[in-house]
Amino acid sequence: MDMFLHSAWVIAALPLTIAALIAMFSRQLKDKAGWLGVAGMFVAFVWSIGVFFAVAAAGGGHEEAAAAAHEAAFFTTPAWHLVWHNWAPFGPYQIDLGLMVDHLTAIMLVVVTLVSFCVQLYSIGYMHGERRFTRFYAAINLFTTGMLGLVLADNLFLLLISWEIMGLCSYLLIGHWYEQEWPKYGSIKAFLTTRVGDVGMMVGIWVIFMVTRTLTWEGLASTIPELVKNPVQASALALGAFLIFTGAVGKSSQFPLHVWLPDAMAGPTPGSALIHAATMVAAGVYLVGRTFMIFGNVAPWVLTVVAFIGGFTALFAASIATLRWDIKEVLAFSTISQLGYMIMALGLGGWAAGNFHLMTHAFFKALLFLAAGSIIHAHHHNQLMHKMGGLRKKIPITFWTWLVGYLALAGFPGFSGFFSKDELLLAAWTWAPAGMNPLVAKLPFIMALLTAFLTAYYMTRATWLAFFGEPRDQHLYDHAHESPWTMTAPLVILAVPALLSGWLWAALPAEWFHSESLLWLEHFFHNPGVREIPTESAVTVTLMATTAGLVGIFSGWLLYAVVKPETRAKWIQAGKPIYTLVRNKYYIDEFYELTVIKFTQVASVAIAWFDGAVVDGAVNGVGVIGNAFADVSGWFDANVIDQLVVMWADISRAIAAQVRRISTGYVQQYMLTFVVVVVASVLLFQVIR
């Protein structure tokens, strides 16, 4: 297993190489590009399994893990560390591009490669016949490379590079059908909205570096505990942590930057599955978890802000999901809500709970999105649930695998989401920061418990509308059919961890975690020394969470299986103002339209006027003055001016003719030119040095 561990870089290099091959030989590969991607990702997944067990077999580090958790540093000596390149030396400092593997990295490598493998296999059937098939596979492999690079990075700088690679790929995948309005709009909206958070994140990284003079996880963990003893440096670090969190708010679609994720549904469903489960949005949660050595040591207000933004986002998005009719849109708002859960847990100090839910959610949300794609494929591209019904008989494999994902997301006892959701709620229940009103301290738990109820409700609603009852569109129902094996096999594969992965957390007997063979489970999923949780608190929270979930399931069944549509319509009419508010997603998009977008448009008009009237006016004025001066200057030979003008015009035309050849308007050509110039400059710099 050490061979896998000491060459862990291969896991990220494989999809990067495949993306490059597909981009260069797309015409020759055609449909074979899909199988090349699947094969490469399967090898990467097997390699990740080898890395996982190598880290597990290493054991050791238990005392260090306990001490790190107790000190809120959450960093242990990596099992493998490679300084890849000395990128930027300046004075006594330098920024290296390095890779490392520790417990958190080992888990994320398995999660990302397994989900990406299933998505790529699924895409062979779902994207069959698509004219931009190879483009899709090049983008999805580069997307996976970005996330793998992010989890392997040993410093914030390389993480930022990988972070932006994913931003580019999300733009390409969401806008895959760019000739249509919605995908084009969704891709631009996602790119610009996440950039808002990224600007704050980049400033935060600069602030952290200016204080600590390092960007590596090991360097931050060793220097920050001493630096926070200085009030000025502590304040700067708190500001840096908050600014880094803005990057997570954008990438993980937290309020108020949540608006891009529902429109990301405009892209192909497999791309949506990867964005929502194991890459793009997971990166924000991973960022906060990985940099927790900063958050856990700075002023408590930072983590309090993180906790309340996460808790509010969880409840806010769950409420919107209850009234969506597009099956993918329901899952999109569900993702926003579940990410809020994870962010909330990290803000409450539940580092292990937040990261564990990140893992379980990746499995069952990828399963649900791919199952939704299978439903859409079977229903002739219809995504509206009020046109579905009775599909369990037509697509049984999709139905049973969807059922596993649904029960996991709803937190049904025994399924993976049950264990990770309970740990999140337990972190909220036991949160009692010094100096805070006890009632205020209970708000995150109340929001989380209401979210658990709403999650179970809207998923029951979606399940009933899609699979049960009578068909509501007979024509679509008659032509419905099960998806090909390339689409159903990934559903079956993902159903296994969606069902069983939660048992690694709490279902095994406590003494098993201390046996020689299973000691590694404690390293991966538990952080001893953080907080001793009384057994009665755990039992109380489990009972409340389970009750909320079961009541949500019962409410969904009652409203859609028993209550008649006419009765529901009367209830909606009675609560019309609230219904309208939630149905329109609280008018957040409209608010941005009236403020940010309108302001930008007005500012653009003003700048255009200034450019035309003032800047151009000044330049034109010089010409007018020059002409007037020439007219009144009888001694000046006008013929000389004419000759100079003609000569200058000839020179300008010659230059323009050459420049015109490279000014084609094709972004791809500009990017290629940019890359060539950068590579040539770097090589020249190395030769000179």
C-alpha positions in Angstrom: 0.0 0.0 0.0 3.0 2.4 0.5 3.5 2.4 -3.2 0.0 3.9 -3.7 0.6 6.4 -0.9 4.0 7.7 -2.1 2.7 8.2 -5.6 -0.6 9.8 -4.6 0.0 12.5 -7.2 -1.0 10.0 -9.8 -4.7 10.3 -8.6 -4.8 13.9 -9.8 -2.5 13.4 -12.8 -4.7 10.8 -14.4 -7.8 12.9 -15.0 -5.6 15.9 -16.0 -3.9 13.8 -18.6 -7.2 12.4 -19.9 -8.7 15.8 -20.2 -5.7 17.0 -22.2 -5.8 13.9 -24.5 -9.6 14.3 -25.1 -9.1 18.0 -25.9 -6.3 17.3 -28.3 -7.7 14.2 -30.1 -11.5 14.8 -29.8 -12.1 14.1 -33.5 -10.3 10.8 -33.4 -11.7 9.6 -30.0 -15.3 10.6 -30.5 -17.5 8.2 -28.3 -14.3 6.4 -27.1 -13.6 9.6 -25.0 -16.2 8.4 -22.5 -14.7 5.0 -21.9 -11.2 6.6 -21.7 -12.5 8.8 -18.9 -14.2 5.9 -17.1 -11.1 3.8 -17.3 -8.9 6.5 -16.0 -11.2 7.4 -13.1 -11.6 3.7 -12.2 -7.8 3.5 -11.9 -7.8 6.7 -9.8 -10.5 5.2 -7.5 -8.5 2.0 -7.0 -5.4 4.1 -6.3 -7.4 6.2 -3.8 -8.5 3.0 -2.0 -4.8 2.0 -1.8 -4.0 5.4 -0.3 -6.9 5.2 2.1 -5.7 1.8 3.5 -2.1 2.9 3.6 -3.0 5.8 5.8 -5.3 3.5 7.9 -2.5 0.9 8.3 -0.1 3.6 9.4 -2.0 3.9 12.6 0.0 6.1 14.9 -0.7 9.7 15.4 -3.5 9.0 17.8 -2.0 11.2 20.6 -1.2 13.9 18.1 -4.8 13.8 16.7 -6.2 14.1 20.2 -3.9 17.1 21.0 -4.7 18.8 17.8 -8.4 18.4 18.3 -8.2 19.7 21.8 -6.2 22.8 20.6 -8.7 23.3 17.7 -5.8 23.0 15.3 -7.1 19.8 13.5 -3.8 19.1 11.8 -1.6 16.1 12.3 1.6 15.1 10.6 0.7 14.0 7.1 1.2 10.3 6.1 2.8 11.6 2.9 4.2 15.0 1.9 5.8 16.1 -1.3 7.2 19.6 -2.0 6.6 19.6 -5.7 8.0 22.9 -6.8 9.7 26.0 -5.2 7.4 28.4 -7.0 8.1 31.9 -5.5 11.1 32.6 -3.3 11.4 36.1 -2.1 13.7 37.2 0.7 13.6 34.8 3.6 10.1 33.5 2.5 8.9 31.3 -0.2 5.7 29.7 -1.6 6.0 26.1 -2.6 3.6 23.9 -4.6 3.3 20.8 -2.5 1.1 17.8 -2.1 0.2 15.9 1.1 -2.1 13.1 2.3 -3.6 13.0 5.8 -6.8 11.4 7.2 -9.1 14.0 5.7 -7.4 13.9 2.3 -7.6 10.1 2.2 -11.3 10.1 2.7 -12.0 12.9 0.2 -9.9 11.2 -2.5 -12.1 8.1 -2.2 -15.3 10.1 -2.2 -14.3 12.3 -5.2 -12.9 9.5 -7.4 -15.9 7.1 -6.7 -18.5 9.7 -7.4 -16.6 10.9 -10.5 -16.3 7.3 -11.8 -20.0 6.8 -11.4 -20.8 10.1 -13.1 -18.6 9.4 -16.0 -20.0 5.9 -16.5 -23.5 7.2 -16.2 -22.7 10.0 -18.8 -22.0 7.4 -21.5 -25.7 6.6 -21.6 -27.1 10.0 -20.7 -25.0 12.0 -23.1 -25.2 9.4 -26.0 -25.6 11.2 -29.3 -24.6 14.6 -27.9 -22.7 16.5 -30.5 -20.3 18.0 -27.8 -19.7 14.7 -26.2 -15.9 15.0 -26.1 -16.1 18.6 -24.9 -18.2 17.4 -22.0 -15.7 14.6 -21.0 -12.7 17.0 -21.3 -14.5 19.4 -19.0 -15.6 16.8 -16.4 -12.1 15.3 -16.2 -10.6 18.7 -15.7 -13.3 19.5 -13.1 -12.3 16.3 -11.2 -8.6 17.3 -11.4 -9.4 20.6 -9.8 -11.1 19.0 -6.8 -8.4 16.3 -6.4 -5.7 19.0 -6.6 -7.6 21.0 -3.9 -7.7 18.1 -1.4 -4.1 17.1 -2.1 -2.8 20.7 -1.8 -0.6 21.3 1.3 -1.1 25.1 1.2 -3.6 27.8 0.5 -2.0 28.9 -2.8 -2.3 25.6 -4.6 -5.8 25.2 -3.1 -6.7 28.6 -4.7 -5.3 27.5 -8.1 -7.4 24.3 -8.0 -10.4 26.3 -6.7 -10.3 28.5 -9.8 -9.9 25.5 -12.1 -13.3 24.3 -10.8 -14.8 27.7 -11.3 -13.8 27.6 -15.0 -15.1 24.0 -15.4 -18.4 24.8 -13.7 -18.9 27.6 -16.2 -18.2 25.2 -19.1 -20.5 22.4 -17.7 -23.4 24.6 -16.8 -23.2 26.4 -20.1 -22.7 23.1 -22.1 -25.8 23.9 -24.2 -24.7 27.5 -24.7 -26.9 28.1 -27.7 -29.9 28.0 -25.3 -30.7 31.0 -23.1 -31.1 29.3 -19.7 -27.7 27.5 -19.8 -25.9 30.6 -21.1 -27.5 32.7 -18.3 -26.9 30.1 -15.6 -23.2 29.7 -16.5 -22.6 33.5 -16.4 -24.6 33.8 -13.2 -22.6 31.0 -11.5 -19.3 32.4 -12.6 -19.9 36.0 -11.5 -21.6 35.1 -8.2 -18.9 32.8 -7.1 -16.3 35.4 -8.1 -17.8 37.8 -5.5 -16.8 35.3 -2.8 -13.5 34.5 -4.4 -12.4 38.2 -4.3 -12.9 38.1 -0.5 -11.1 34.8 -0.2 -8.0 36.1 -2.1 -7.8 39.1 0.1 -8.2 36.8 3.1 -5.3 34.7 1.9 -3.1 37.8 1.5 -4.0 38.9 5.0 -3.2 35.5 6.5 0.1 35.4 4.7 1.0 39.0 5.8 0.5 37.9 9.4 1.9 34.4 9.4 4.4 34.5 6.5 3.3 31.0 5.5 0.5 29.4 3.6 1.1 25.7 4.3 -1.3 23.9 6.7 1.7 22.7 8.8 3.1 26.2 9.0 -0.3 27.8 9.9 -1.0 25.2 12.6 2.4 25.8 14.2 2.5 29.6 14.1 -1.1 30.7 14.7 -1.4 29.6 18.4 1.5 31.9 19.2 0.4 34.8 17.0 -3.1 35.1 18.4 -1.5 36.1 21.8 -0.9 39.5 20.2 -4.2 41.5 20.0 -3.3 43.2 16.7 -2.3 40.0 15.0 -5.3 38.2 16.4 -7.6 40.8 15.0 -5.9 40.5 11.6 -6.2 36.7 11.6 -9.9 37.0 12.5 -10.4 39.3 9.6 -8.5 36.9 7.3 -10.6 33.9 8.5 -13.8 35.8 7.8 -12.6 36.8 4.3 -11.7 33.2 3.5 -15.1 32.2 4.7 -16.6 34.5 2.0 -15.0 32.2 -0.6 -16.9 29.2 1.0 -20.1 31.2 1.0 -19.8 31.7 -2.8 -18.6 28.2 -3.7 -20.9 26.3 -1.3 -23.8 28.6 -2.2 -24.6 30.0 1.2 -26.9 32.9 1.8 -26.7 35.5 0.4 -24.6 34.1 -2.5 -26.8 31.0 -2.9 -28.7 32.3 -6.0 -26.4 30.7 -8.6 -26.8 27.0 -7.7 -30.5 26.6 -8.8 -29.7 28.0 -12.2 -26.7 25.6 -12.4 -29.4 23.0 -13.2 -29.3 24.3 -16.8 -26.4 22.0 -17.6 -26.4 18.2 -18.2 -27.6 16.2 -15.2 -24.3 14.3 -14.7 -22.5 17.6 -14.5 -25.0 18.8 -11.9 -24.4 15.6 -9.9 -20.7 16.2 -9.8 -21.1 19.9 -8.9 -23.6 19.1 -6.1 -21.9 16.1 -4.6 -18.2 15.8 -4.8 -16.6 18.9 -6.3 -17.7 22.5 -6.6 -20.0 23.0 -3.7 -18.1 20.5 -1.5 -15.0 22.7 -1.9 -16.3 25.5 0.3 -17.0 23.1 3.2 -13.7 21.4 2.7 -12.0 24.9 2.8 -13.4 25.8 6.2 -12.6 22.3 7.5 -9.1 22.3 6.2 -8.3 25.9 7.5 -9.9 25.2 10.9 -6.6 25.8 12.5 -7.3 29.4 11.7 -11.0 29.5 12.6 -10.5 27.6 15.8 -7.9 29.9 17.2 -9.2 33.4 16.3 -12.0 35.5 17.9 -15.2 33.5 18.6 -17.3 36.0 16.6 -16.0 34.5 13.4 -17.2 30.9 14.1 -20.5 32.4 15.4 -21.1 34.1 12.1 -20.2 30.9 10.3 -22.7 28.9 12.5 -25.6 31.3 12.0 -25.1 31.7 8.3 -25.0 28.0 7.9 -28.0 27.4 10.1 -30.1 30.1 8.4 -29.2 28.8 4.9 -30.2 25.3 5.9 -33.7 26.3 7.0 -34.1 29.0 4.3 -33.3 26.7 1.4 -35.3 23.8 2.8 -38.4 26.0 2.9 -38.0 26.9 -0.7 -37.6 23.2 -1.7 -41.0 22.4 -0.4 -42.7 24.3 -3.2 -40.6 23.6 -6.3 -42.0 21.5 -9.1 -38.8 20.8 -11.1 -37.3 17.6 -9.6 -33.7 18.9 -10.2 -34.6 22.2 -8.6 -35.8 20.4 -5.5 -32.5 18.6 -5.2 -30.6 21.9 -5.9 -32.2 23.7 -2.9 -31.7 20.5 -0.9 -28.0 20.8 -1.6 -27.9 24.4 -0.5 -29.7 23.3 2.7 -27.4 20.4 3.4 -24.4 22.5 2.8 -25.8 24.9 5.3 -25.9 22.0 7.8 -22.2 21.3 7.3 -21.2 25.0 7.5 -23.3 25.3 10.7 -21.6 22.3 12.3 -18.1 23.7 11.5 -19.1 27.0 13.1 -20.3 25.2 16.2 -17.0 23.4 16.5 -18.3 20.1 15.2 -15.4 19.6 12.9 -15.8 15.8 12.6 -19.6 16.0 12.2 -19.4 18.6 9.4 -16.8 16.6 7.5 -18.6 13.3 8.0 -21.8 14.8 6.7 -19.8 16.1 3.7 -18.8 12.5 2.9 -22.3 10.8 3.4 -24.0 13.7 1.5 -21.7 13.2 -1.5 -22.9 9.6 -1.9 -26.6 10.0 -1.4 -26.9 13.4 -3.3 -24.9 12.0 -6.3 -27.2 9.0 -6.2 -30.3 11.2 -6.1 -29.2 13.5 -9.0 -28.3 10.6 -11.2 -31.6 8.9 -10.3 -33.3 12.2 -11.2 -31.5 12.1 -14.6 -32.7 8.6 -15.1 -36.3 9.7 -14.4 -35.9 12.6 -16.9 -34.4 10.3 -19.5 -37.3 7.8 -19.0 -39.9 10.6 -19.1 -38.7 12.1 -22.4 -36.8 15.0 -20.8 -39.7 16.1 -18.6 -38.5 17.5 -15.3 -41.8 18.6 -13.8 -43.1 16.4 -11.1 -46.8 17.3 -11.5 -46.6 15.5 -14.9 -45.1 12.3 -13.4 -46.7 9.6 -11.2 -46.7 5.8 -11.0 -43.1 5.5 -12.4 -42.0 2.8 -9.9 -43.5 0.2 -12.2 -41.8 1.5 -15.3 -38.3 2.1 -13.9 -37.9 -0.3 -10.9 -34.1 0.0 -10.6 -34.2 3.8 -10.6 -37.1 3.6 -8.1 -35.3 1.4 -5.6 -32.0 3.3 -5.8 -33.8 6.6 -5.5 -35.6 5.2 -2.4 -32.2 4.6 -0.8 -31.0 8.1 -1.5 -34.3 9.6 -0.3 -34.3 7.7 3.0 -30.6 8.7 3.5 -31.3 12.4 2.9 -34.5 12.2 5.1 -32.4 10.9 7.9 -34.3 7.6 8.2 -32.8 5.3 10.9 -30.1 3.0 9.6 -29.3 5.0 6.5 -26.1 7.0 6.2 -27.7 10.4 6.6 -29.2 9.4 9.9 -25.9 9.1 11.6 -24.2 12.3 10.1 -27.4 14.4 10.6 -27.6 13.4 14.2 -24.0 14.4 14.8 -24.7 17.8 13.3 -27.8 18.3 15.6 -25.8 17.0 18.6 -23.1 19.7 17.9 -25.9 22.3 17.9 -27.6 21.0 21.0 -24.4 21.1 23.1 -23.2 24.5 21.8 -22.9 26.9 24.7 -20.5 29.8 24.0 -19.4 31.9 26.9 -21.3 35.1 27.4 -24.1 34.2 24.9 -27.8 34.1 26.0 -28.8 30.5 26.3 -31.9 31.1 24.2 -29.8 32.6 21.4 -27.4 29.6 21.7 -30.2 27.2 21.0 -31.2 29.0 17.7 -28.9 26.8 15.5 -30.4 23.7 17.0 -34.0 24.9 16.4 -33.1 25.8 12.8 -31.4 22.5 12.3 -34.4 20.5 13.7 -36.9 22.4 11.5 -34.6 21.7 8.6 -34.7 18.0 9.4 -38.5 18.1 9.3 -38.7 20.0 6.1 -36.1 17.8 4.4 -38.1 14.7 5.1 -41.3 16.4 4.0 -40.1 17.7 0.6 -38.3 14.5 -0.3 -41.4 12.5 0.6 -43.4 14.9 -1.6 -40.9 14.5 -4.5 -40.9 10.7 -4.1 -44.7 10.4 -4.1 -45.2 12.7 -7.1 -42.6 10.9 -9.2 -43.2 7.3 -8.4 -46.6 6.8 -6.7 -50.3 7.6 -7.5 -51.8 7.6 -11.0 -49.9 8.9 -14.0 -50.7 12.6 -14.5 -49.6 12.5 -18.1 -50.6 9.3 -19.8 -48.7 9.9 -23.0 -45.4 10.4 -21.2 -46.1 7.5 -18.9 -46.9 5.1 -21.7 -43.5 5.8 -23.4 -41.5 5.7 -20.1 -38.7 3.1 -19.9 -35.8 2.0 -17.8 -32.4 3.6 -18.5 -29.6 1.6 -20.1 -27.1 -0.3 -17.9 -24.5 2.4 -18.1 -26.9 4.6 -16.2 -28.4 2.1 -13.8 -25.1 0.5 -12.8 -23.8 3.7 -11.2 -27.1 4.0 -9.3 -26.6 0.6 -7.8 -23.0 1.3 -6.9 -23.8 4.6 -5.2 -26.7 3.1 -3.3 -24.2 0.9 -1.3 -22.3 3.8 0.4 -25.5 5.8 0.6 -27.0 3.1 2.7 -24.0 1.8 4.7 -21.3 4.5 5.1 -23.0 6.0 8.2 -22.4 2.8 10.1 -18.7 3.6 10.3 -19.6 6.5 12.6 -21.6 5.2 15.5 -23.1 1.8 14.9 -20.0 -0.2 15.6 -19.4 -1.1 19.3 -17.2 1.5 21.0 -14.5 -1.0 21.9 -14.1 -1.8 18.2 -12.6 1.6 17.7 -9.8 0.7 20.1 -8.9 -2.7 18.7 -5.7 -3.1 16.8 -7.3 -3.7 13.5 -9.9 -0.9 13.6 -8.0 1.9 15.4 -7.9 3.8 12.1 -11.7 4.3 12.2 -11.2 6.6 15.1 -8.5 8.6 13.3 -10.8 9.1 10.3 -14.1 9.9 11.9 -13.6 11.0 15.5 -11.7 13.8 17.2 -11.2 12.7 20.8 -10.6 15.5 23.3 -12.9 18.1 21.7 -15.8 17.6 24.0 -17.3 14.9 26.1 -20.9 14.4 25.1 -23.2 13.0 27.8 -25.0 9.9 26.7 -28.4 11.3 27.7 -27.8 14.3 25.4 -27.0 12.0 22.5 -30.2 9.9 23.2 -32.3 13.1 23.5 -31.1 14.5 20.2 -31.5 11.2 18.4 -35.1 10.9 19.6 -35.9 14.5 18.6 -34.2 14.3 15.2 -35.8 10.9 14.4 -39.2 12.2 15.4 -38.8 15.3 13.2 -37.8 13.2 10.3 -40.7 10.7 10.7 -43.2 13.5 11.2 -41.9 15.1 8.0 -42.3 11.8 6.1 -45.8 11.3 7.5 -46.8 14.9 6.6 -45.6 14.5 3.0 -47.5 11.2 2.6 -50.6 12.7 4.2 -50.7 15.8 2.0 -50.1 14.1 -1.3 -51.4 10.6 -0.8 -54.5 11.2 1.3 -55.5 14.9 1.0 -57.3 15.7 -2.3 -55.8 18.3 -4.6 -58.9 20.5 -4.2 -58.3 20.6 -0.4 -54.7 21.5 -0.9 -55.7 24.3 -3.3 -58.0 25.8 -0.6 -55.2 25.7 2.0 -52.9 27.4 -0.4 -55.5 30.1 -1.1 -55.9 30.6 2.7 -52.1 31.2 3.1 -51.6 32.9 -0.2 -49.2 35.7 0.9 -46.8 33.2 2.6 -47.2 30.7 -0.3 -46.4 33.4 -2.9 -43.4 34.6 -0.9 -41.8 31.1 -0.6 -42.9 30.1 -4.2 -40.9 33.1 -5.5 -37.9 32.2 -3.4 -38.3 35.2 -1.1 -37.7 37.5 -4.1 -34.0 37.4 -3.6 -33.2 37.4 -7.3 -35.6 40.2 -7.9 -33.9 42.2 -5.1 -30.5 41.7 -6.8 -32.1 42.7 -10.1 -33.3 46.0 -8.7 -30.2 46.8 -6.7 -26.9 45.2 -7.9 -27.8 44.7 -11.5 -29.6 48.0 -12.0 -26.8 49.9 -10.3 -24.3 48.2 -12.5 -26.3 49.1 -15.6 -26.7 52.7 -14.5 -23.0 52.9 -13.6 -22.1 51.4 -17.0 -24.2 54.1 -18.9 -22.5 56.8 -16.8 -19.0 55.5 -17.5 -19.9 55.1 -21.2 -21.0 58.7 -21.3 -17.9 59.9 -19.5 -15.7 57.9 -21.9 -17.5 59.4 -24.9 -18.1 62.9 -23.8 -15.0 63.6 -21.6 -12.2 61.2 -22.7 -13.1 61.1 -26.4 -14.1 64.7 -26.3 -10.7 65.7 -24.9 -8.9 63.8 -27.7 -11.2 65.2 -30.4 -10.8 68.6 -28.9 -7.0 68.4 -29.4 -7.7 67.7 -33.1 -10.1 70.6 -33.4 -7.6 72.9 -31.7 -4.9 71.6 -33.9 -6.9 72.3 -37.1 -7.8 75.8 -35.9 -4.1 76.5 -35.1 -3.1 75.2 -38.6 -5.7 77.5 -40.2 -4.5 80.6 -38.4 -0.8 79.7 -38.9 -0.2 80.9 -42.4 3.5 80.2 -42.2 2.9 76.5 -41.8 3.0 74.5 -45.0 -0.2 72.6 -45.3 1.3 70.2 -47.8 3.7 68.9 -45.2 0.9 68.1 -42.9 -1.0 66.3 -45.7 2.1 64.2 -46.5 2.6 63.3 -42.8 -1.0 62.4 -42.5 -0.9 60.1 -45.5 2.4 58.6 -44.3 0.9 58.0 -40.8 -2.3 56.5 -42.4 -0.2 54.1 -44.5 1.8 53.0 -41.4 -1.4 52.6 -39.4 -3.0 50.4 -42.1 0.1 48.2 -42.3 0.1 47.7 -38.5 -3.7 47.1 -38.4 -3.4 44.5 -41.2 -1.0 42.5 -39.1 -2.8 43.0 -35.8 -6.1 42.0 -37.4 -4.8 38.5 -38.1 -4.5 37.8 -34.3 -7.6 39.8 -33.3 -10.1 37.1 -34.3 -12.5 37.3 -31.4 -12.0 33.6 -30.5 -11.4 33.2 -26.8 -9.8 29.8 -27.4 -7.1 31.5 -29.6 -6.5 34.2 -27.0 -6.1 31.6 -24.2 -3.7 29.6 -26.3 -1.6 32.7 -27.1 -1.7 33.6 -23.4 -0.5 30.1 -22.4 2.3 30.1 -25.0 3.6 33.5 -23.9 3.5 32.4 -20.2 5.3 29.2 -20.8 7.9 30.9 -23.0 8.4 33.6 -20.4 8.9 31.0 -17.6 11.4 29.1 -19.7 13.2 32.3 -20.6 13.3 33.3 -16.9 14.7 29.9 -15.9 17.4 30.1 -18.5 18.4 33.6 -17.5 18.4 32.6 -13.8 
